[in-house]
Amino acid sequence: MTSDTPAVTKIAIPPTVWTLGFVSLFMDVSSELVHALLPVFLVTTMGMSVTALGVLEGAAEATALIVKVFSGPFSDWLGRRKGLLLLGYGLAALTKPLFPLASTPAWVITARLLDRVGKGIRGAPRDALVADVAPPEIVGACFGLRQSMDTVGAFIGPALAIVLMFWFADHIRTVLWFAVAPAVIAIGLITFGIDESGRAPARRTFRSPLHWRALREFPSAYWLIVGIGATFTLARFSEAFLVLRAQQTGLDIAWIPGVMVVMSLTYSLSAYPVGKLSDLLDRRLLLALGMVLLIAADLVLGMGKSVVSVFIGAAVWGLHMGFTQGMLAAMVSETAPSTLRGTAFGIFNLACGLCMLLASALAGWLWDRFGASTTFLAGAALVAMPLLLCWHAPQQAPPRA
């Protein structure tokens, strides 16, 4: 008797996905080394309020997400993704020296926003390229692998920050210079590791993704995923607040990046297995579980006040990321027309970007006005809406036998 084992276990992940994973890894080493120290640097050293930090973080992440709405359709029009990847990652690499050179908050704000513009330029074309090359049977595994490798870099970056802070006696500016080298390596990987020569550059007529005719080409199932992602983002403010929560416990400044290390570790360990599992199970169930994990993380961070509670909350926060981020990307890929994937990711990230700006600004205001506990408990309450919506999301087709 022959076994009807699903082909999903026999198909190899394409080399391009692996290359994009390593690019994400090295760029995240660079970016997270900076971001693990930036909240404390701005609030403690430069005197920025938490409300202002929340607005900055929300604006930075919103900038990245909103720029994707134009880079995605532009990559669809070009029929190629590599050029936009080089532009986006290159801009991010060029901003890295600005952080240690900054003498005023304005410098840091400029560098942070430019870095996020670079992320916005590269994000949708990168996700669209993964969708382009991923076999349909393992699309969840491909997105999960890239996301997992991205978070390995997000683990290494803060860990490196801890070592360097001890080595250089808490001299933050010196440590920030070490973010330059991995960013340069990422550029080299894109230049020499991604080959689109076999890809037909047939161009479509370029249309603004905000034009009503373009929007009408997407099915209702896609718009439901957009709604779930946007409302979920309202409940998931910037991880900078995790860093500030750790500082409140009296943790030594050199150890504060450890919060990001723990979060990134659980994120990286869960993203690929969950993505692979989602090719076999109902993605809606796994997405809902990720939302429940965010509620748990917020409750621990909101009600606990010890170092241990902060690290536990950060670990559960990372798990929720592993269960949701690659999942949402795979669901966008499946519900969008294949010729408009870049546009689809762009629109999705526009909606999430606007909500991220509102979420982080609100979180900063709540923190300054009512305290950290209220901020995290409010985040837990906001998860209710996307949790209800995810049960109405479309179920993916079963894997091919």
Wavefront OBJ file of the C-alpha trace (Angstrom):
o trace
v 0.000 0.000 0.000
v 1.410 3.383 -0.912
v 1.466 6.254 1.549
v -0.288 9.507 0.750
v 2.360 11.582 2.499
v 1.914 15.262 1.617
v 4.490 16.590 -0.836
v 5.137 19.477 1.549
v 7.735 17.296 3.309
v 9.654 16.646 0.059
v 10.059 20.101 -1.433
v 13.253 22.075 -0.782
v 13.174 25.752 0.116
v 14.561 27.759 -2.866
v 18.100 29.257 -2.595
v 16.726 32.786 -3.056
v 14.698 32.415 0.146
v 17.835 31.312 2.024
v 19.773 34.296 0.656
v 17.030 36.699 1.684
v 17.070 35.063 5.106
v 20.797 35.748 5.538
v 20.349 39.312 4.276
v 17.663 39.851 6.907
v 19.878 38.235 9.538
v 22.851 40.546 8.996
v 20.757 43.691 8.637
v 18.895 42.863 11.817
v 22.181 42.354 13.685
v 22.995 45.908 12.656
v 19.578 47.437 13.310
v 18.813 45.682 16.597
v 22.215 46.502 18.045
v 21.159 50.145 17.611
v 17.523 49.745 18.631
v 18.343 47.829 21.825
v 20.158 50.909 23.138
v 18.249 53.740 21.446
v 15.267 54.108 23.856
v 17.537 54.445 26.892
v 19.906 56.702 24.944
v 17.077 59.071 23.965
v 15.136 59.114 27.251
v 18.033 58.986 29.727
v 20.912 60.670 27.894
v 19.070 63.142 25.668
v 16.065 63.824 27.901
v 13.266 62.834 25.510
v 9.850 62.127 27.109
v 8.259 58.700 26.753
v 5.363 60.288 24.856
v 7.826 61.777 22.352
v 9.625 58.431 22.121
v 6.313 56.709 21.413
v 5.522 59.184 18.650
v 9.023 58.716 17.179
v 8.792 54.916 17.274
v 5.286 54.971 15.848
v 6.307 57.414 13.123
v 9.414 55.373 12.320
v 7.557 52.093 11.968
v 4.654 53.770 10.190
v 7.096 55.351 7.731
v 8.488 51.931 6.882
v 5.073 50.398 6.450
v 3.599 53.292 4.454
v 6.535 53.463 2.020
v 5.852 49.797 1.231
v 2.540 50.750 -0.350
v 4.466 52.390 -3.196
v 7.552 50.152 -3.389
v 5.390 47.050 -3.737
v 3.454 48.105 -6.852
v 6.603 49.679 -8.307
v 8.304 46.281 -8.082
v 5.250 44.720 -9.770
v 5.594 47.265 -12.581
v 9.317 46.601 -12.984
v 8.858 42.842 -12.901
v 12.092 42.738 -10.874
v 12.725 43.046 -7.124
v 16.523 43.163 -6.693
v 17.055 46.852 -7.520
v 14.583 47.973 -4.876
v 16.149 45.588 -2.366
v 19.557 47.180 -2.970
v 18.113 50.677 -2.660
v 16.251 49.909 0.556
v 18.983 47.982 2.318
v 21.603 50.430 1.027
v 19.799 53.432 2.516
v 19.499 51.642 5.844
v 23.224 50.851 5.796
v 24.111 54.485 5.094
v 22.205 55.663 8.184
v 24.132 53.485 10.633
v 27.067 55.914 11.141
v 24.611 58.743 11.910
v 23.598 57.235 15.263
v 27.033 57.354 16.955
v 27.727 60.756 15.358
v 24.459 62.295 16.645
v 24.863 65.313 18.927
v 21.156 66.199 19.282
v 17.857 64.261 19.258
v 17.149 65.731 15.811
v 20.092 63.782 14.381
v 18.815 60.556 15.882
v 15.276 61.217 14.670
v 16.554 61.867 11.133
v 18.654 58.708 11.113
v 15.810 56.628 12.544
v 13.303 57.844 9.962
v 15.716 57.393 7.033
v 16.504 53.895 8.253
v 12.791 53.097 8.242
v 12.356 54.597 4.768
v 14.955 52.075 3.640
v 13.025 49.308 5.359
v 9.854 50.458 3.627
v 11.490 50.438 0.197
v 12.756 46.881 0.574
v 9.970 45.239 2.592
v 7.167 44.653 0.096
v 9.471 43.686 -2.839
v 11.293 41.243 -0.545
v 8.055 39.599 0.600
v 6.794 39.563 -2.980
v 10.044 37.899 -4.119
v 9.588 35.200 -1.465
v 6.030 34.675 -2.731
v 7.303 34.595 -6.337
v 9.804 31.786 -5.774
v 8.066 29.789 -3.013
v 6.356 26.566 -4.126
v 2.651 26.783 -3.170
v 2.911 23.699 -0.956
v 5.514 25.278 1.359
v 4.743 28.992 1.218
v 4.251 29.099 5.005
v 7.602 27.418 5.591
v 9.362 29.864 3.236
v 7.955 32.929 4.973
v 8.613 31.322 8.351
v 12.256 30.571 7.478
v 12.977 34.107 6.313
v 11.272 35.531 9.387
v 13.128 33.129 11.655
v 16.524 34.070 10.211
v 15.555 37.721 10.524
v 14.955 37.197 14.222
v 18.218 35.285 14.660
v 19.843 38.568 13.678
v 17.537 40.368 16.093
v 18.859 38.025 18.795
v 22.529 38.449 17.920
v 22.322 42.263 17.689
v 21.234 42.957 21.298
v 23.491 40.147 22.596
v 26.409 41.832 20.867
v 25.310 45.140 22.397
v 25.515 43.624 25.898
v 29.051 42.313 25.327
v 30.212 45.588 23.805
v 28.632 47.694 26.559
v 30.632 45.758 29.137
v 33.770 45.891 26.975
v 33.558 49.649 26.442
v 32.293 50.528 29.939
v 28.754 51.583 28.893
v 30.009 54.016 26.227
v 26.981 53.840 23.924
v 28.406 55.893 21.065
v 31.389 53.566 20.653
v 29.137 50.511 20.676
v 26.866 51.981 17.996
v 29.761 52.059 15.501
v 29.745 48.260 15.438
v 26.406 48.337 13.592
v 28.090 49.402 10.347
v 29.892 46.159 9.373
v 26.925 43.714 9.299
v 24.919 46.223 7.247
v 27.663 46.229 4.616
v 27.681 42.402 4.557
v 23.922 42.414 3.860
v 24.479 44.647 0.822
v 27.118 42.242 -0.481
v 24.764 39.277 -0.157
v 22.081 41.015 -2.212
v 24.579 42.087 -4.871
v 26.183 38.706 -5.391
v 23.646 36.233 -3.974
v 20.376 37.106 -5.750
v 20.089 36.401 -9.464
v 17.029 37.613 -11.369
v 18.539 37.121 -14.820
v 16.079 34.330 -15.588
v 13.105 36.414 -14.584
v 11.112 38.042 -17.384
v 11.018 41.824 -16.834
v 7.598 42.217 -18.479
v 6.149 45.444 -17.167
v 2.537 46.088 -16.384
v 0.962 49.519 -16.607
v 1.899 51.320 -13.400
v -1.069 52.421 -11.341
v -1.190 53.928 -7.905
v -2.150 51.229 -5.391
v -4.599 53.751 -3.924
v -6.502 54.051 -7.217
v -9.979 52.579 -6.908
v -9.518 50.365 -9.971
v -6.442 48.747 -8.448
v -8.203 48.244 -5.136
v -11.154 46.513 -6.842
v -8.886 43.754 -8.162
v -8.438 42.333 -4.667
v -11.011 39.845 -3.328
v -12.924 40.343 -0.090
v -10.813 37.654 1.584
v -7.731 39.841 1.107
v -9.445 42.887 2.635
v -10.412 40.828 5.668
v -6.740 39.944 6.208
v -5.896 43.648 5.931
v -8.508 44.398 8.597
v -7.130 41.723 10.904
v -3.549 42.956 10.477
v -4.493 46.601 11.045
v -6.549 46.039 14.187
v -3.906 43.678 15.536
v -1.245 46.350 15.018
v -3.281 48.737 17.198
v -2.673 46.340 20.073
v 1.017 45.721 19.287
v 2.992 48.880 19.970
v 6.763 49.292 19.599
v 9.180 46.950 21.399
v 10.925 50.095 22.671
v 8.455 49.967 25.563
v 9.871 46.587 26.591
v 13.286 48.212 26.925
v 11.879 51.032 29.051
v 9.996 48.523 31.217
v 13.282 46.724 31.876
v 14.915 49.997 32.866
v 12.157 50.587 35.443
v 13.194 47.432 37.306
v 16.615 48.932 38.032
v 18.438 46.574 35.688
v 21.997 47.686 34.896
v 22.128 49.580 31.587
v 24.514 47.049 30.033
v 22.000 44.253 30.629
v 18.909 46.078 29.328
v 19.418 44.816 25.723
v 18.958 41.355 27.212
v 15.216 41.938 27.025
v 15.476 42.153 23.245
v 17.750 39.106 23.208
v 15.141 37.016 25.006
v 12.305 38.321 22.826
v 14.238 37.681 19.618
v 15.316 34.214 20.765
v 11.757 32.986 21.280
v 10.703 34.740 18.070
v 13.422 33.074 15.994
v 12.897 29.636 17.536
v 9.153 29.703 16.863
v 8.787 31.473 13.494
v 10.007 28.683 11.189
v 8.378 25.708 12.988
v 5.079 27.602 13.213
v 5.318 28.589 9.528
v 5.975 24.982 8.546
v 3.133 23.784 10.755
v 0.784 26.293 9.128
v 1.202 24.496 5.800
v -0.491 21.493 7.430
v -2.938 23.064 9.895
v -5.528 25.804 9.820
v -3.633 29.116 9.872
v -6.525 30.827 11.618
v -6.014 28.652 14.700
v -2.297 29.448 14.872
v -2.931 33.161 14.308
v -5.506 33.206 17.115
v -3.035 31.432 19.396
v -0.466 34.124 18.629
v -2.959 36.799 19.641
v -3.670 34.989 22.921
v 0.087 34.946 23.547
v 0.194 38.741 23.122
v -2.559 39.084 25.727
v -0.531 36.907 28.099
v 2.636 38.931 27.476
v 0.829 42.218 28.131
v -0.677 40.896 31.355
v 2.704 39.736 32.651
v 4.394 43.009 31.706
v 1.536 45.092 33.052
v 1.057 43.333 36.381
v 4.607 42.225 37.138
v 7.272 44.649 38.352
v 10.336 42.439 38.803
v 13.212 41.711 36.451
v 11.997 38.124 36.132
v 8.487 39.203 35.079
v 9.890 41.541 32.430
v 12.009 38.784 30.904
v 9.102 36.315 30.992
v 6.855 38.904 29.345
v 9.496 39.571 26.683
v 9.818 35.834 25.976
v 6.056 35.438 25.504
v 6.016 38.632 23.377
v 8.580 36.991 21.081
v 6.457 33.850 20.833
v 3.451 35.901 19.760
v 5.568 37.440 16.990
v 6.655 34.006 15.805
v 3.032 32.875 15.638
v 1.655 35.931 13.821
v 4.077 37.804 11.560
v 4.926 35.094 9.034
v 1.348 33.830 9.268
v -0.131 37.155 8.204
v 2.398 37.420 5.346
v 1.445 33.965 4.079
v -2.263 34.826 4.282
v -1.703 38.043 2.300
v 0.206 36.051 -0.320
v -2.562 33.466 -0.669
v -5.465 35.913 -0.950
v -3.839 38.366 -3.407
v -3.637 37.974 -7.214
v -0.189 36.648 -8.193
v 0.468 39.640 -10.475
v -0.260 42.126 -7.676
v 1.604 40.629 -4.735
v 3.894 43.613 -4.292
v 0.873 45.916 -4.315
v -0.939 43.610 -1.895
v 1.881 43.725 0.651
v 2.126 47.474 0.154
v -1.548 48.098 0.923
v -1.441 45.697 3.870
v 1.542 47.521 5.330
v -0.003 50.941 4.716
v -2.960 49.993 6.896
v -0.693 48.489 9.544
v 1.631 51.504 9.412
v -1.122 53.987 10.164
v -2.261 51.826 13.074
v 1.312 51.458 14.347
v 1.701 55.245 14.486
v -1.505 55.543 16.496
v -0.656 52.572 18.739
v 2.827 53.750 19.759
v 1.740 57.365 20.234
v -1.146 56.214 22.434
v 1.153 53.872 24.360
v 3.611 56.704 25.057
v 0.807 59.003 26.230
v -0.642 56.319 28.523
v 2.835 55.650 29.921
v 3.461 59.300 30.804
v -0.081 59.908 32.069
v -1.025 56.676 33.860
v 2.125 54.545 34.038
v 3.585 51.468 32.392
v 1.027 49.010 33.806
v -1.903 50.811 32.183
v -0.068 50.847 28.845
v 0.355 47.073 28.707
v -3.103 46.277 30.104
v -4.685 48.538 27.467
v -2.732 46.644 24.805
v -4.154 43.345 26.094
v -7.709 44.697 25.878
v -7.241 45.862 22.275
v -6.405 42.328 21.088
v -10.074 41.336 21.429
v -11.105 42.804 18.052
v -8.553 41.052 15.784
v -9.014 37.860 17.800
v -12.701 37.850 16.891
v -12.008 38.744 13.251
v -9.465 35.982 12.671
v -12.166 33.305 12.923
v -13.768 34.764 9.792
v -10.505 34.699 7.804
v -10.336 32.346 4.802
v -8.842 28.908 5.354
v -5.935 27.954 3.099
v -6.279 25.157 0.587
v -5.146 21.749 1.916
v -1.609 20.663 0.942
v -1.270 18.693 -2.273
v -0.779 14.986 -1.975
l 1 2 3 4 5 6 7 8 9 10 11 12 13 14 15 16 17 18 19 20 21 22 23 24 25 26 27 28 29 30 31 32 33 34 35 36 37 38 39 40 41 42 43 44 45 46 47 48 49 50 51 52 53 54 55 56 57 58 59 60 61 62 63 64 65 66 67 68 69 70 71 72 73 74 75 76 77 78 79 80 81 82 83 84 85 86 87 88 89 90 91 92 93 94 95 96 97 98 99 100 101 102 103 104 105 106 107 108 109 110 111 112 113 114 115 116 117 118 119 120 121 122 123 124 125 126 127 128 129 130 131 132 133 134 135 136 137 138 139 140 141 142 143 144 145 146 147 148 149 150 151 152 153 154 155 156 157 158 159 160 161 162 163 164 165 166 167 168 169 170 171 172 173 174 175 176 177 178 179 180 181 182 183 184 185 186 187 188 189 190 191 192 193 194 195 196 197 198 199 200 201 202 203 204 205 206 207 208 209 210 211 212 213 214 215 216 217 218 219 220 221 222 223 224 225 226 227 228 229 230 231 232 233 234 235 236 237 238 239 240 241 242 243 244 245 246 247 248 249 250 251 252 253 254 255 256 257 258 259 260 261 262 263 264 265 266 267 268 269 270 271 272 273 274 275 276 277 278 279 280 281 282 283 284 285 286 287 288 289 290 291 292 293 294 295 296 297 298 299 300 301 302 303 304 305 306 307 308 309 310 311 312 313 314 315 316 317 318 319 320 321 322 323 324 325 326 327 328 329 330 331 332 333 334 335 336 337 338 339 340 341 342 343 344 345 346 347 348 349 350 351 352 353 354 355 356 357 358 359 360 361 362 363 364 365 366 367 368 369 370 371 372 373 374 375 376 377 378 379 380 381 382 383 384 385 386 387 388 389 390 391 392 393 394 395 396 397 398 399 400 401
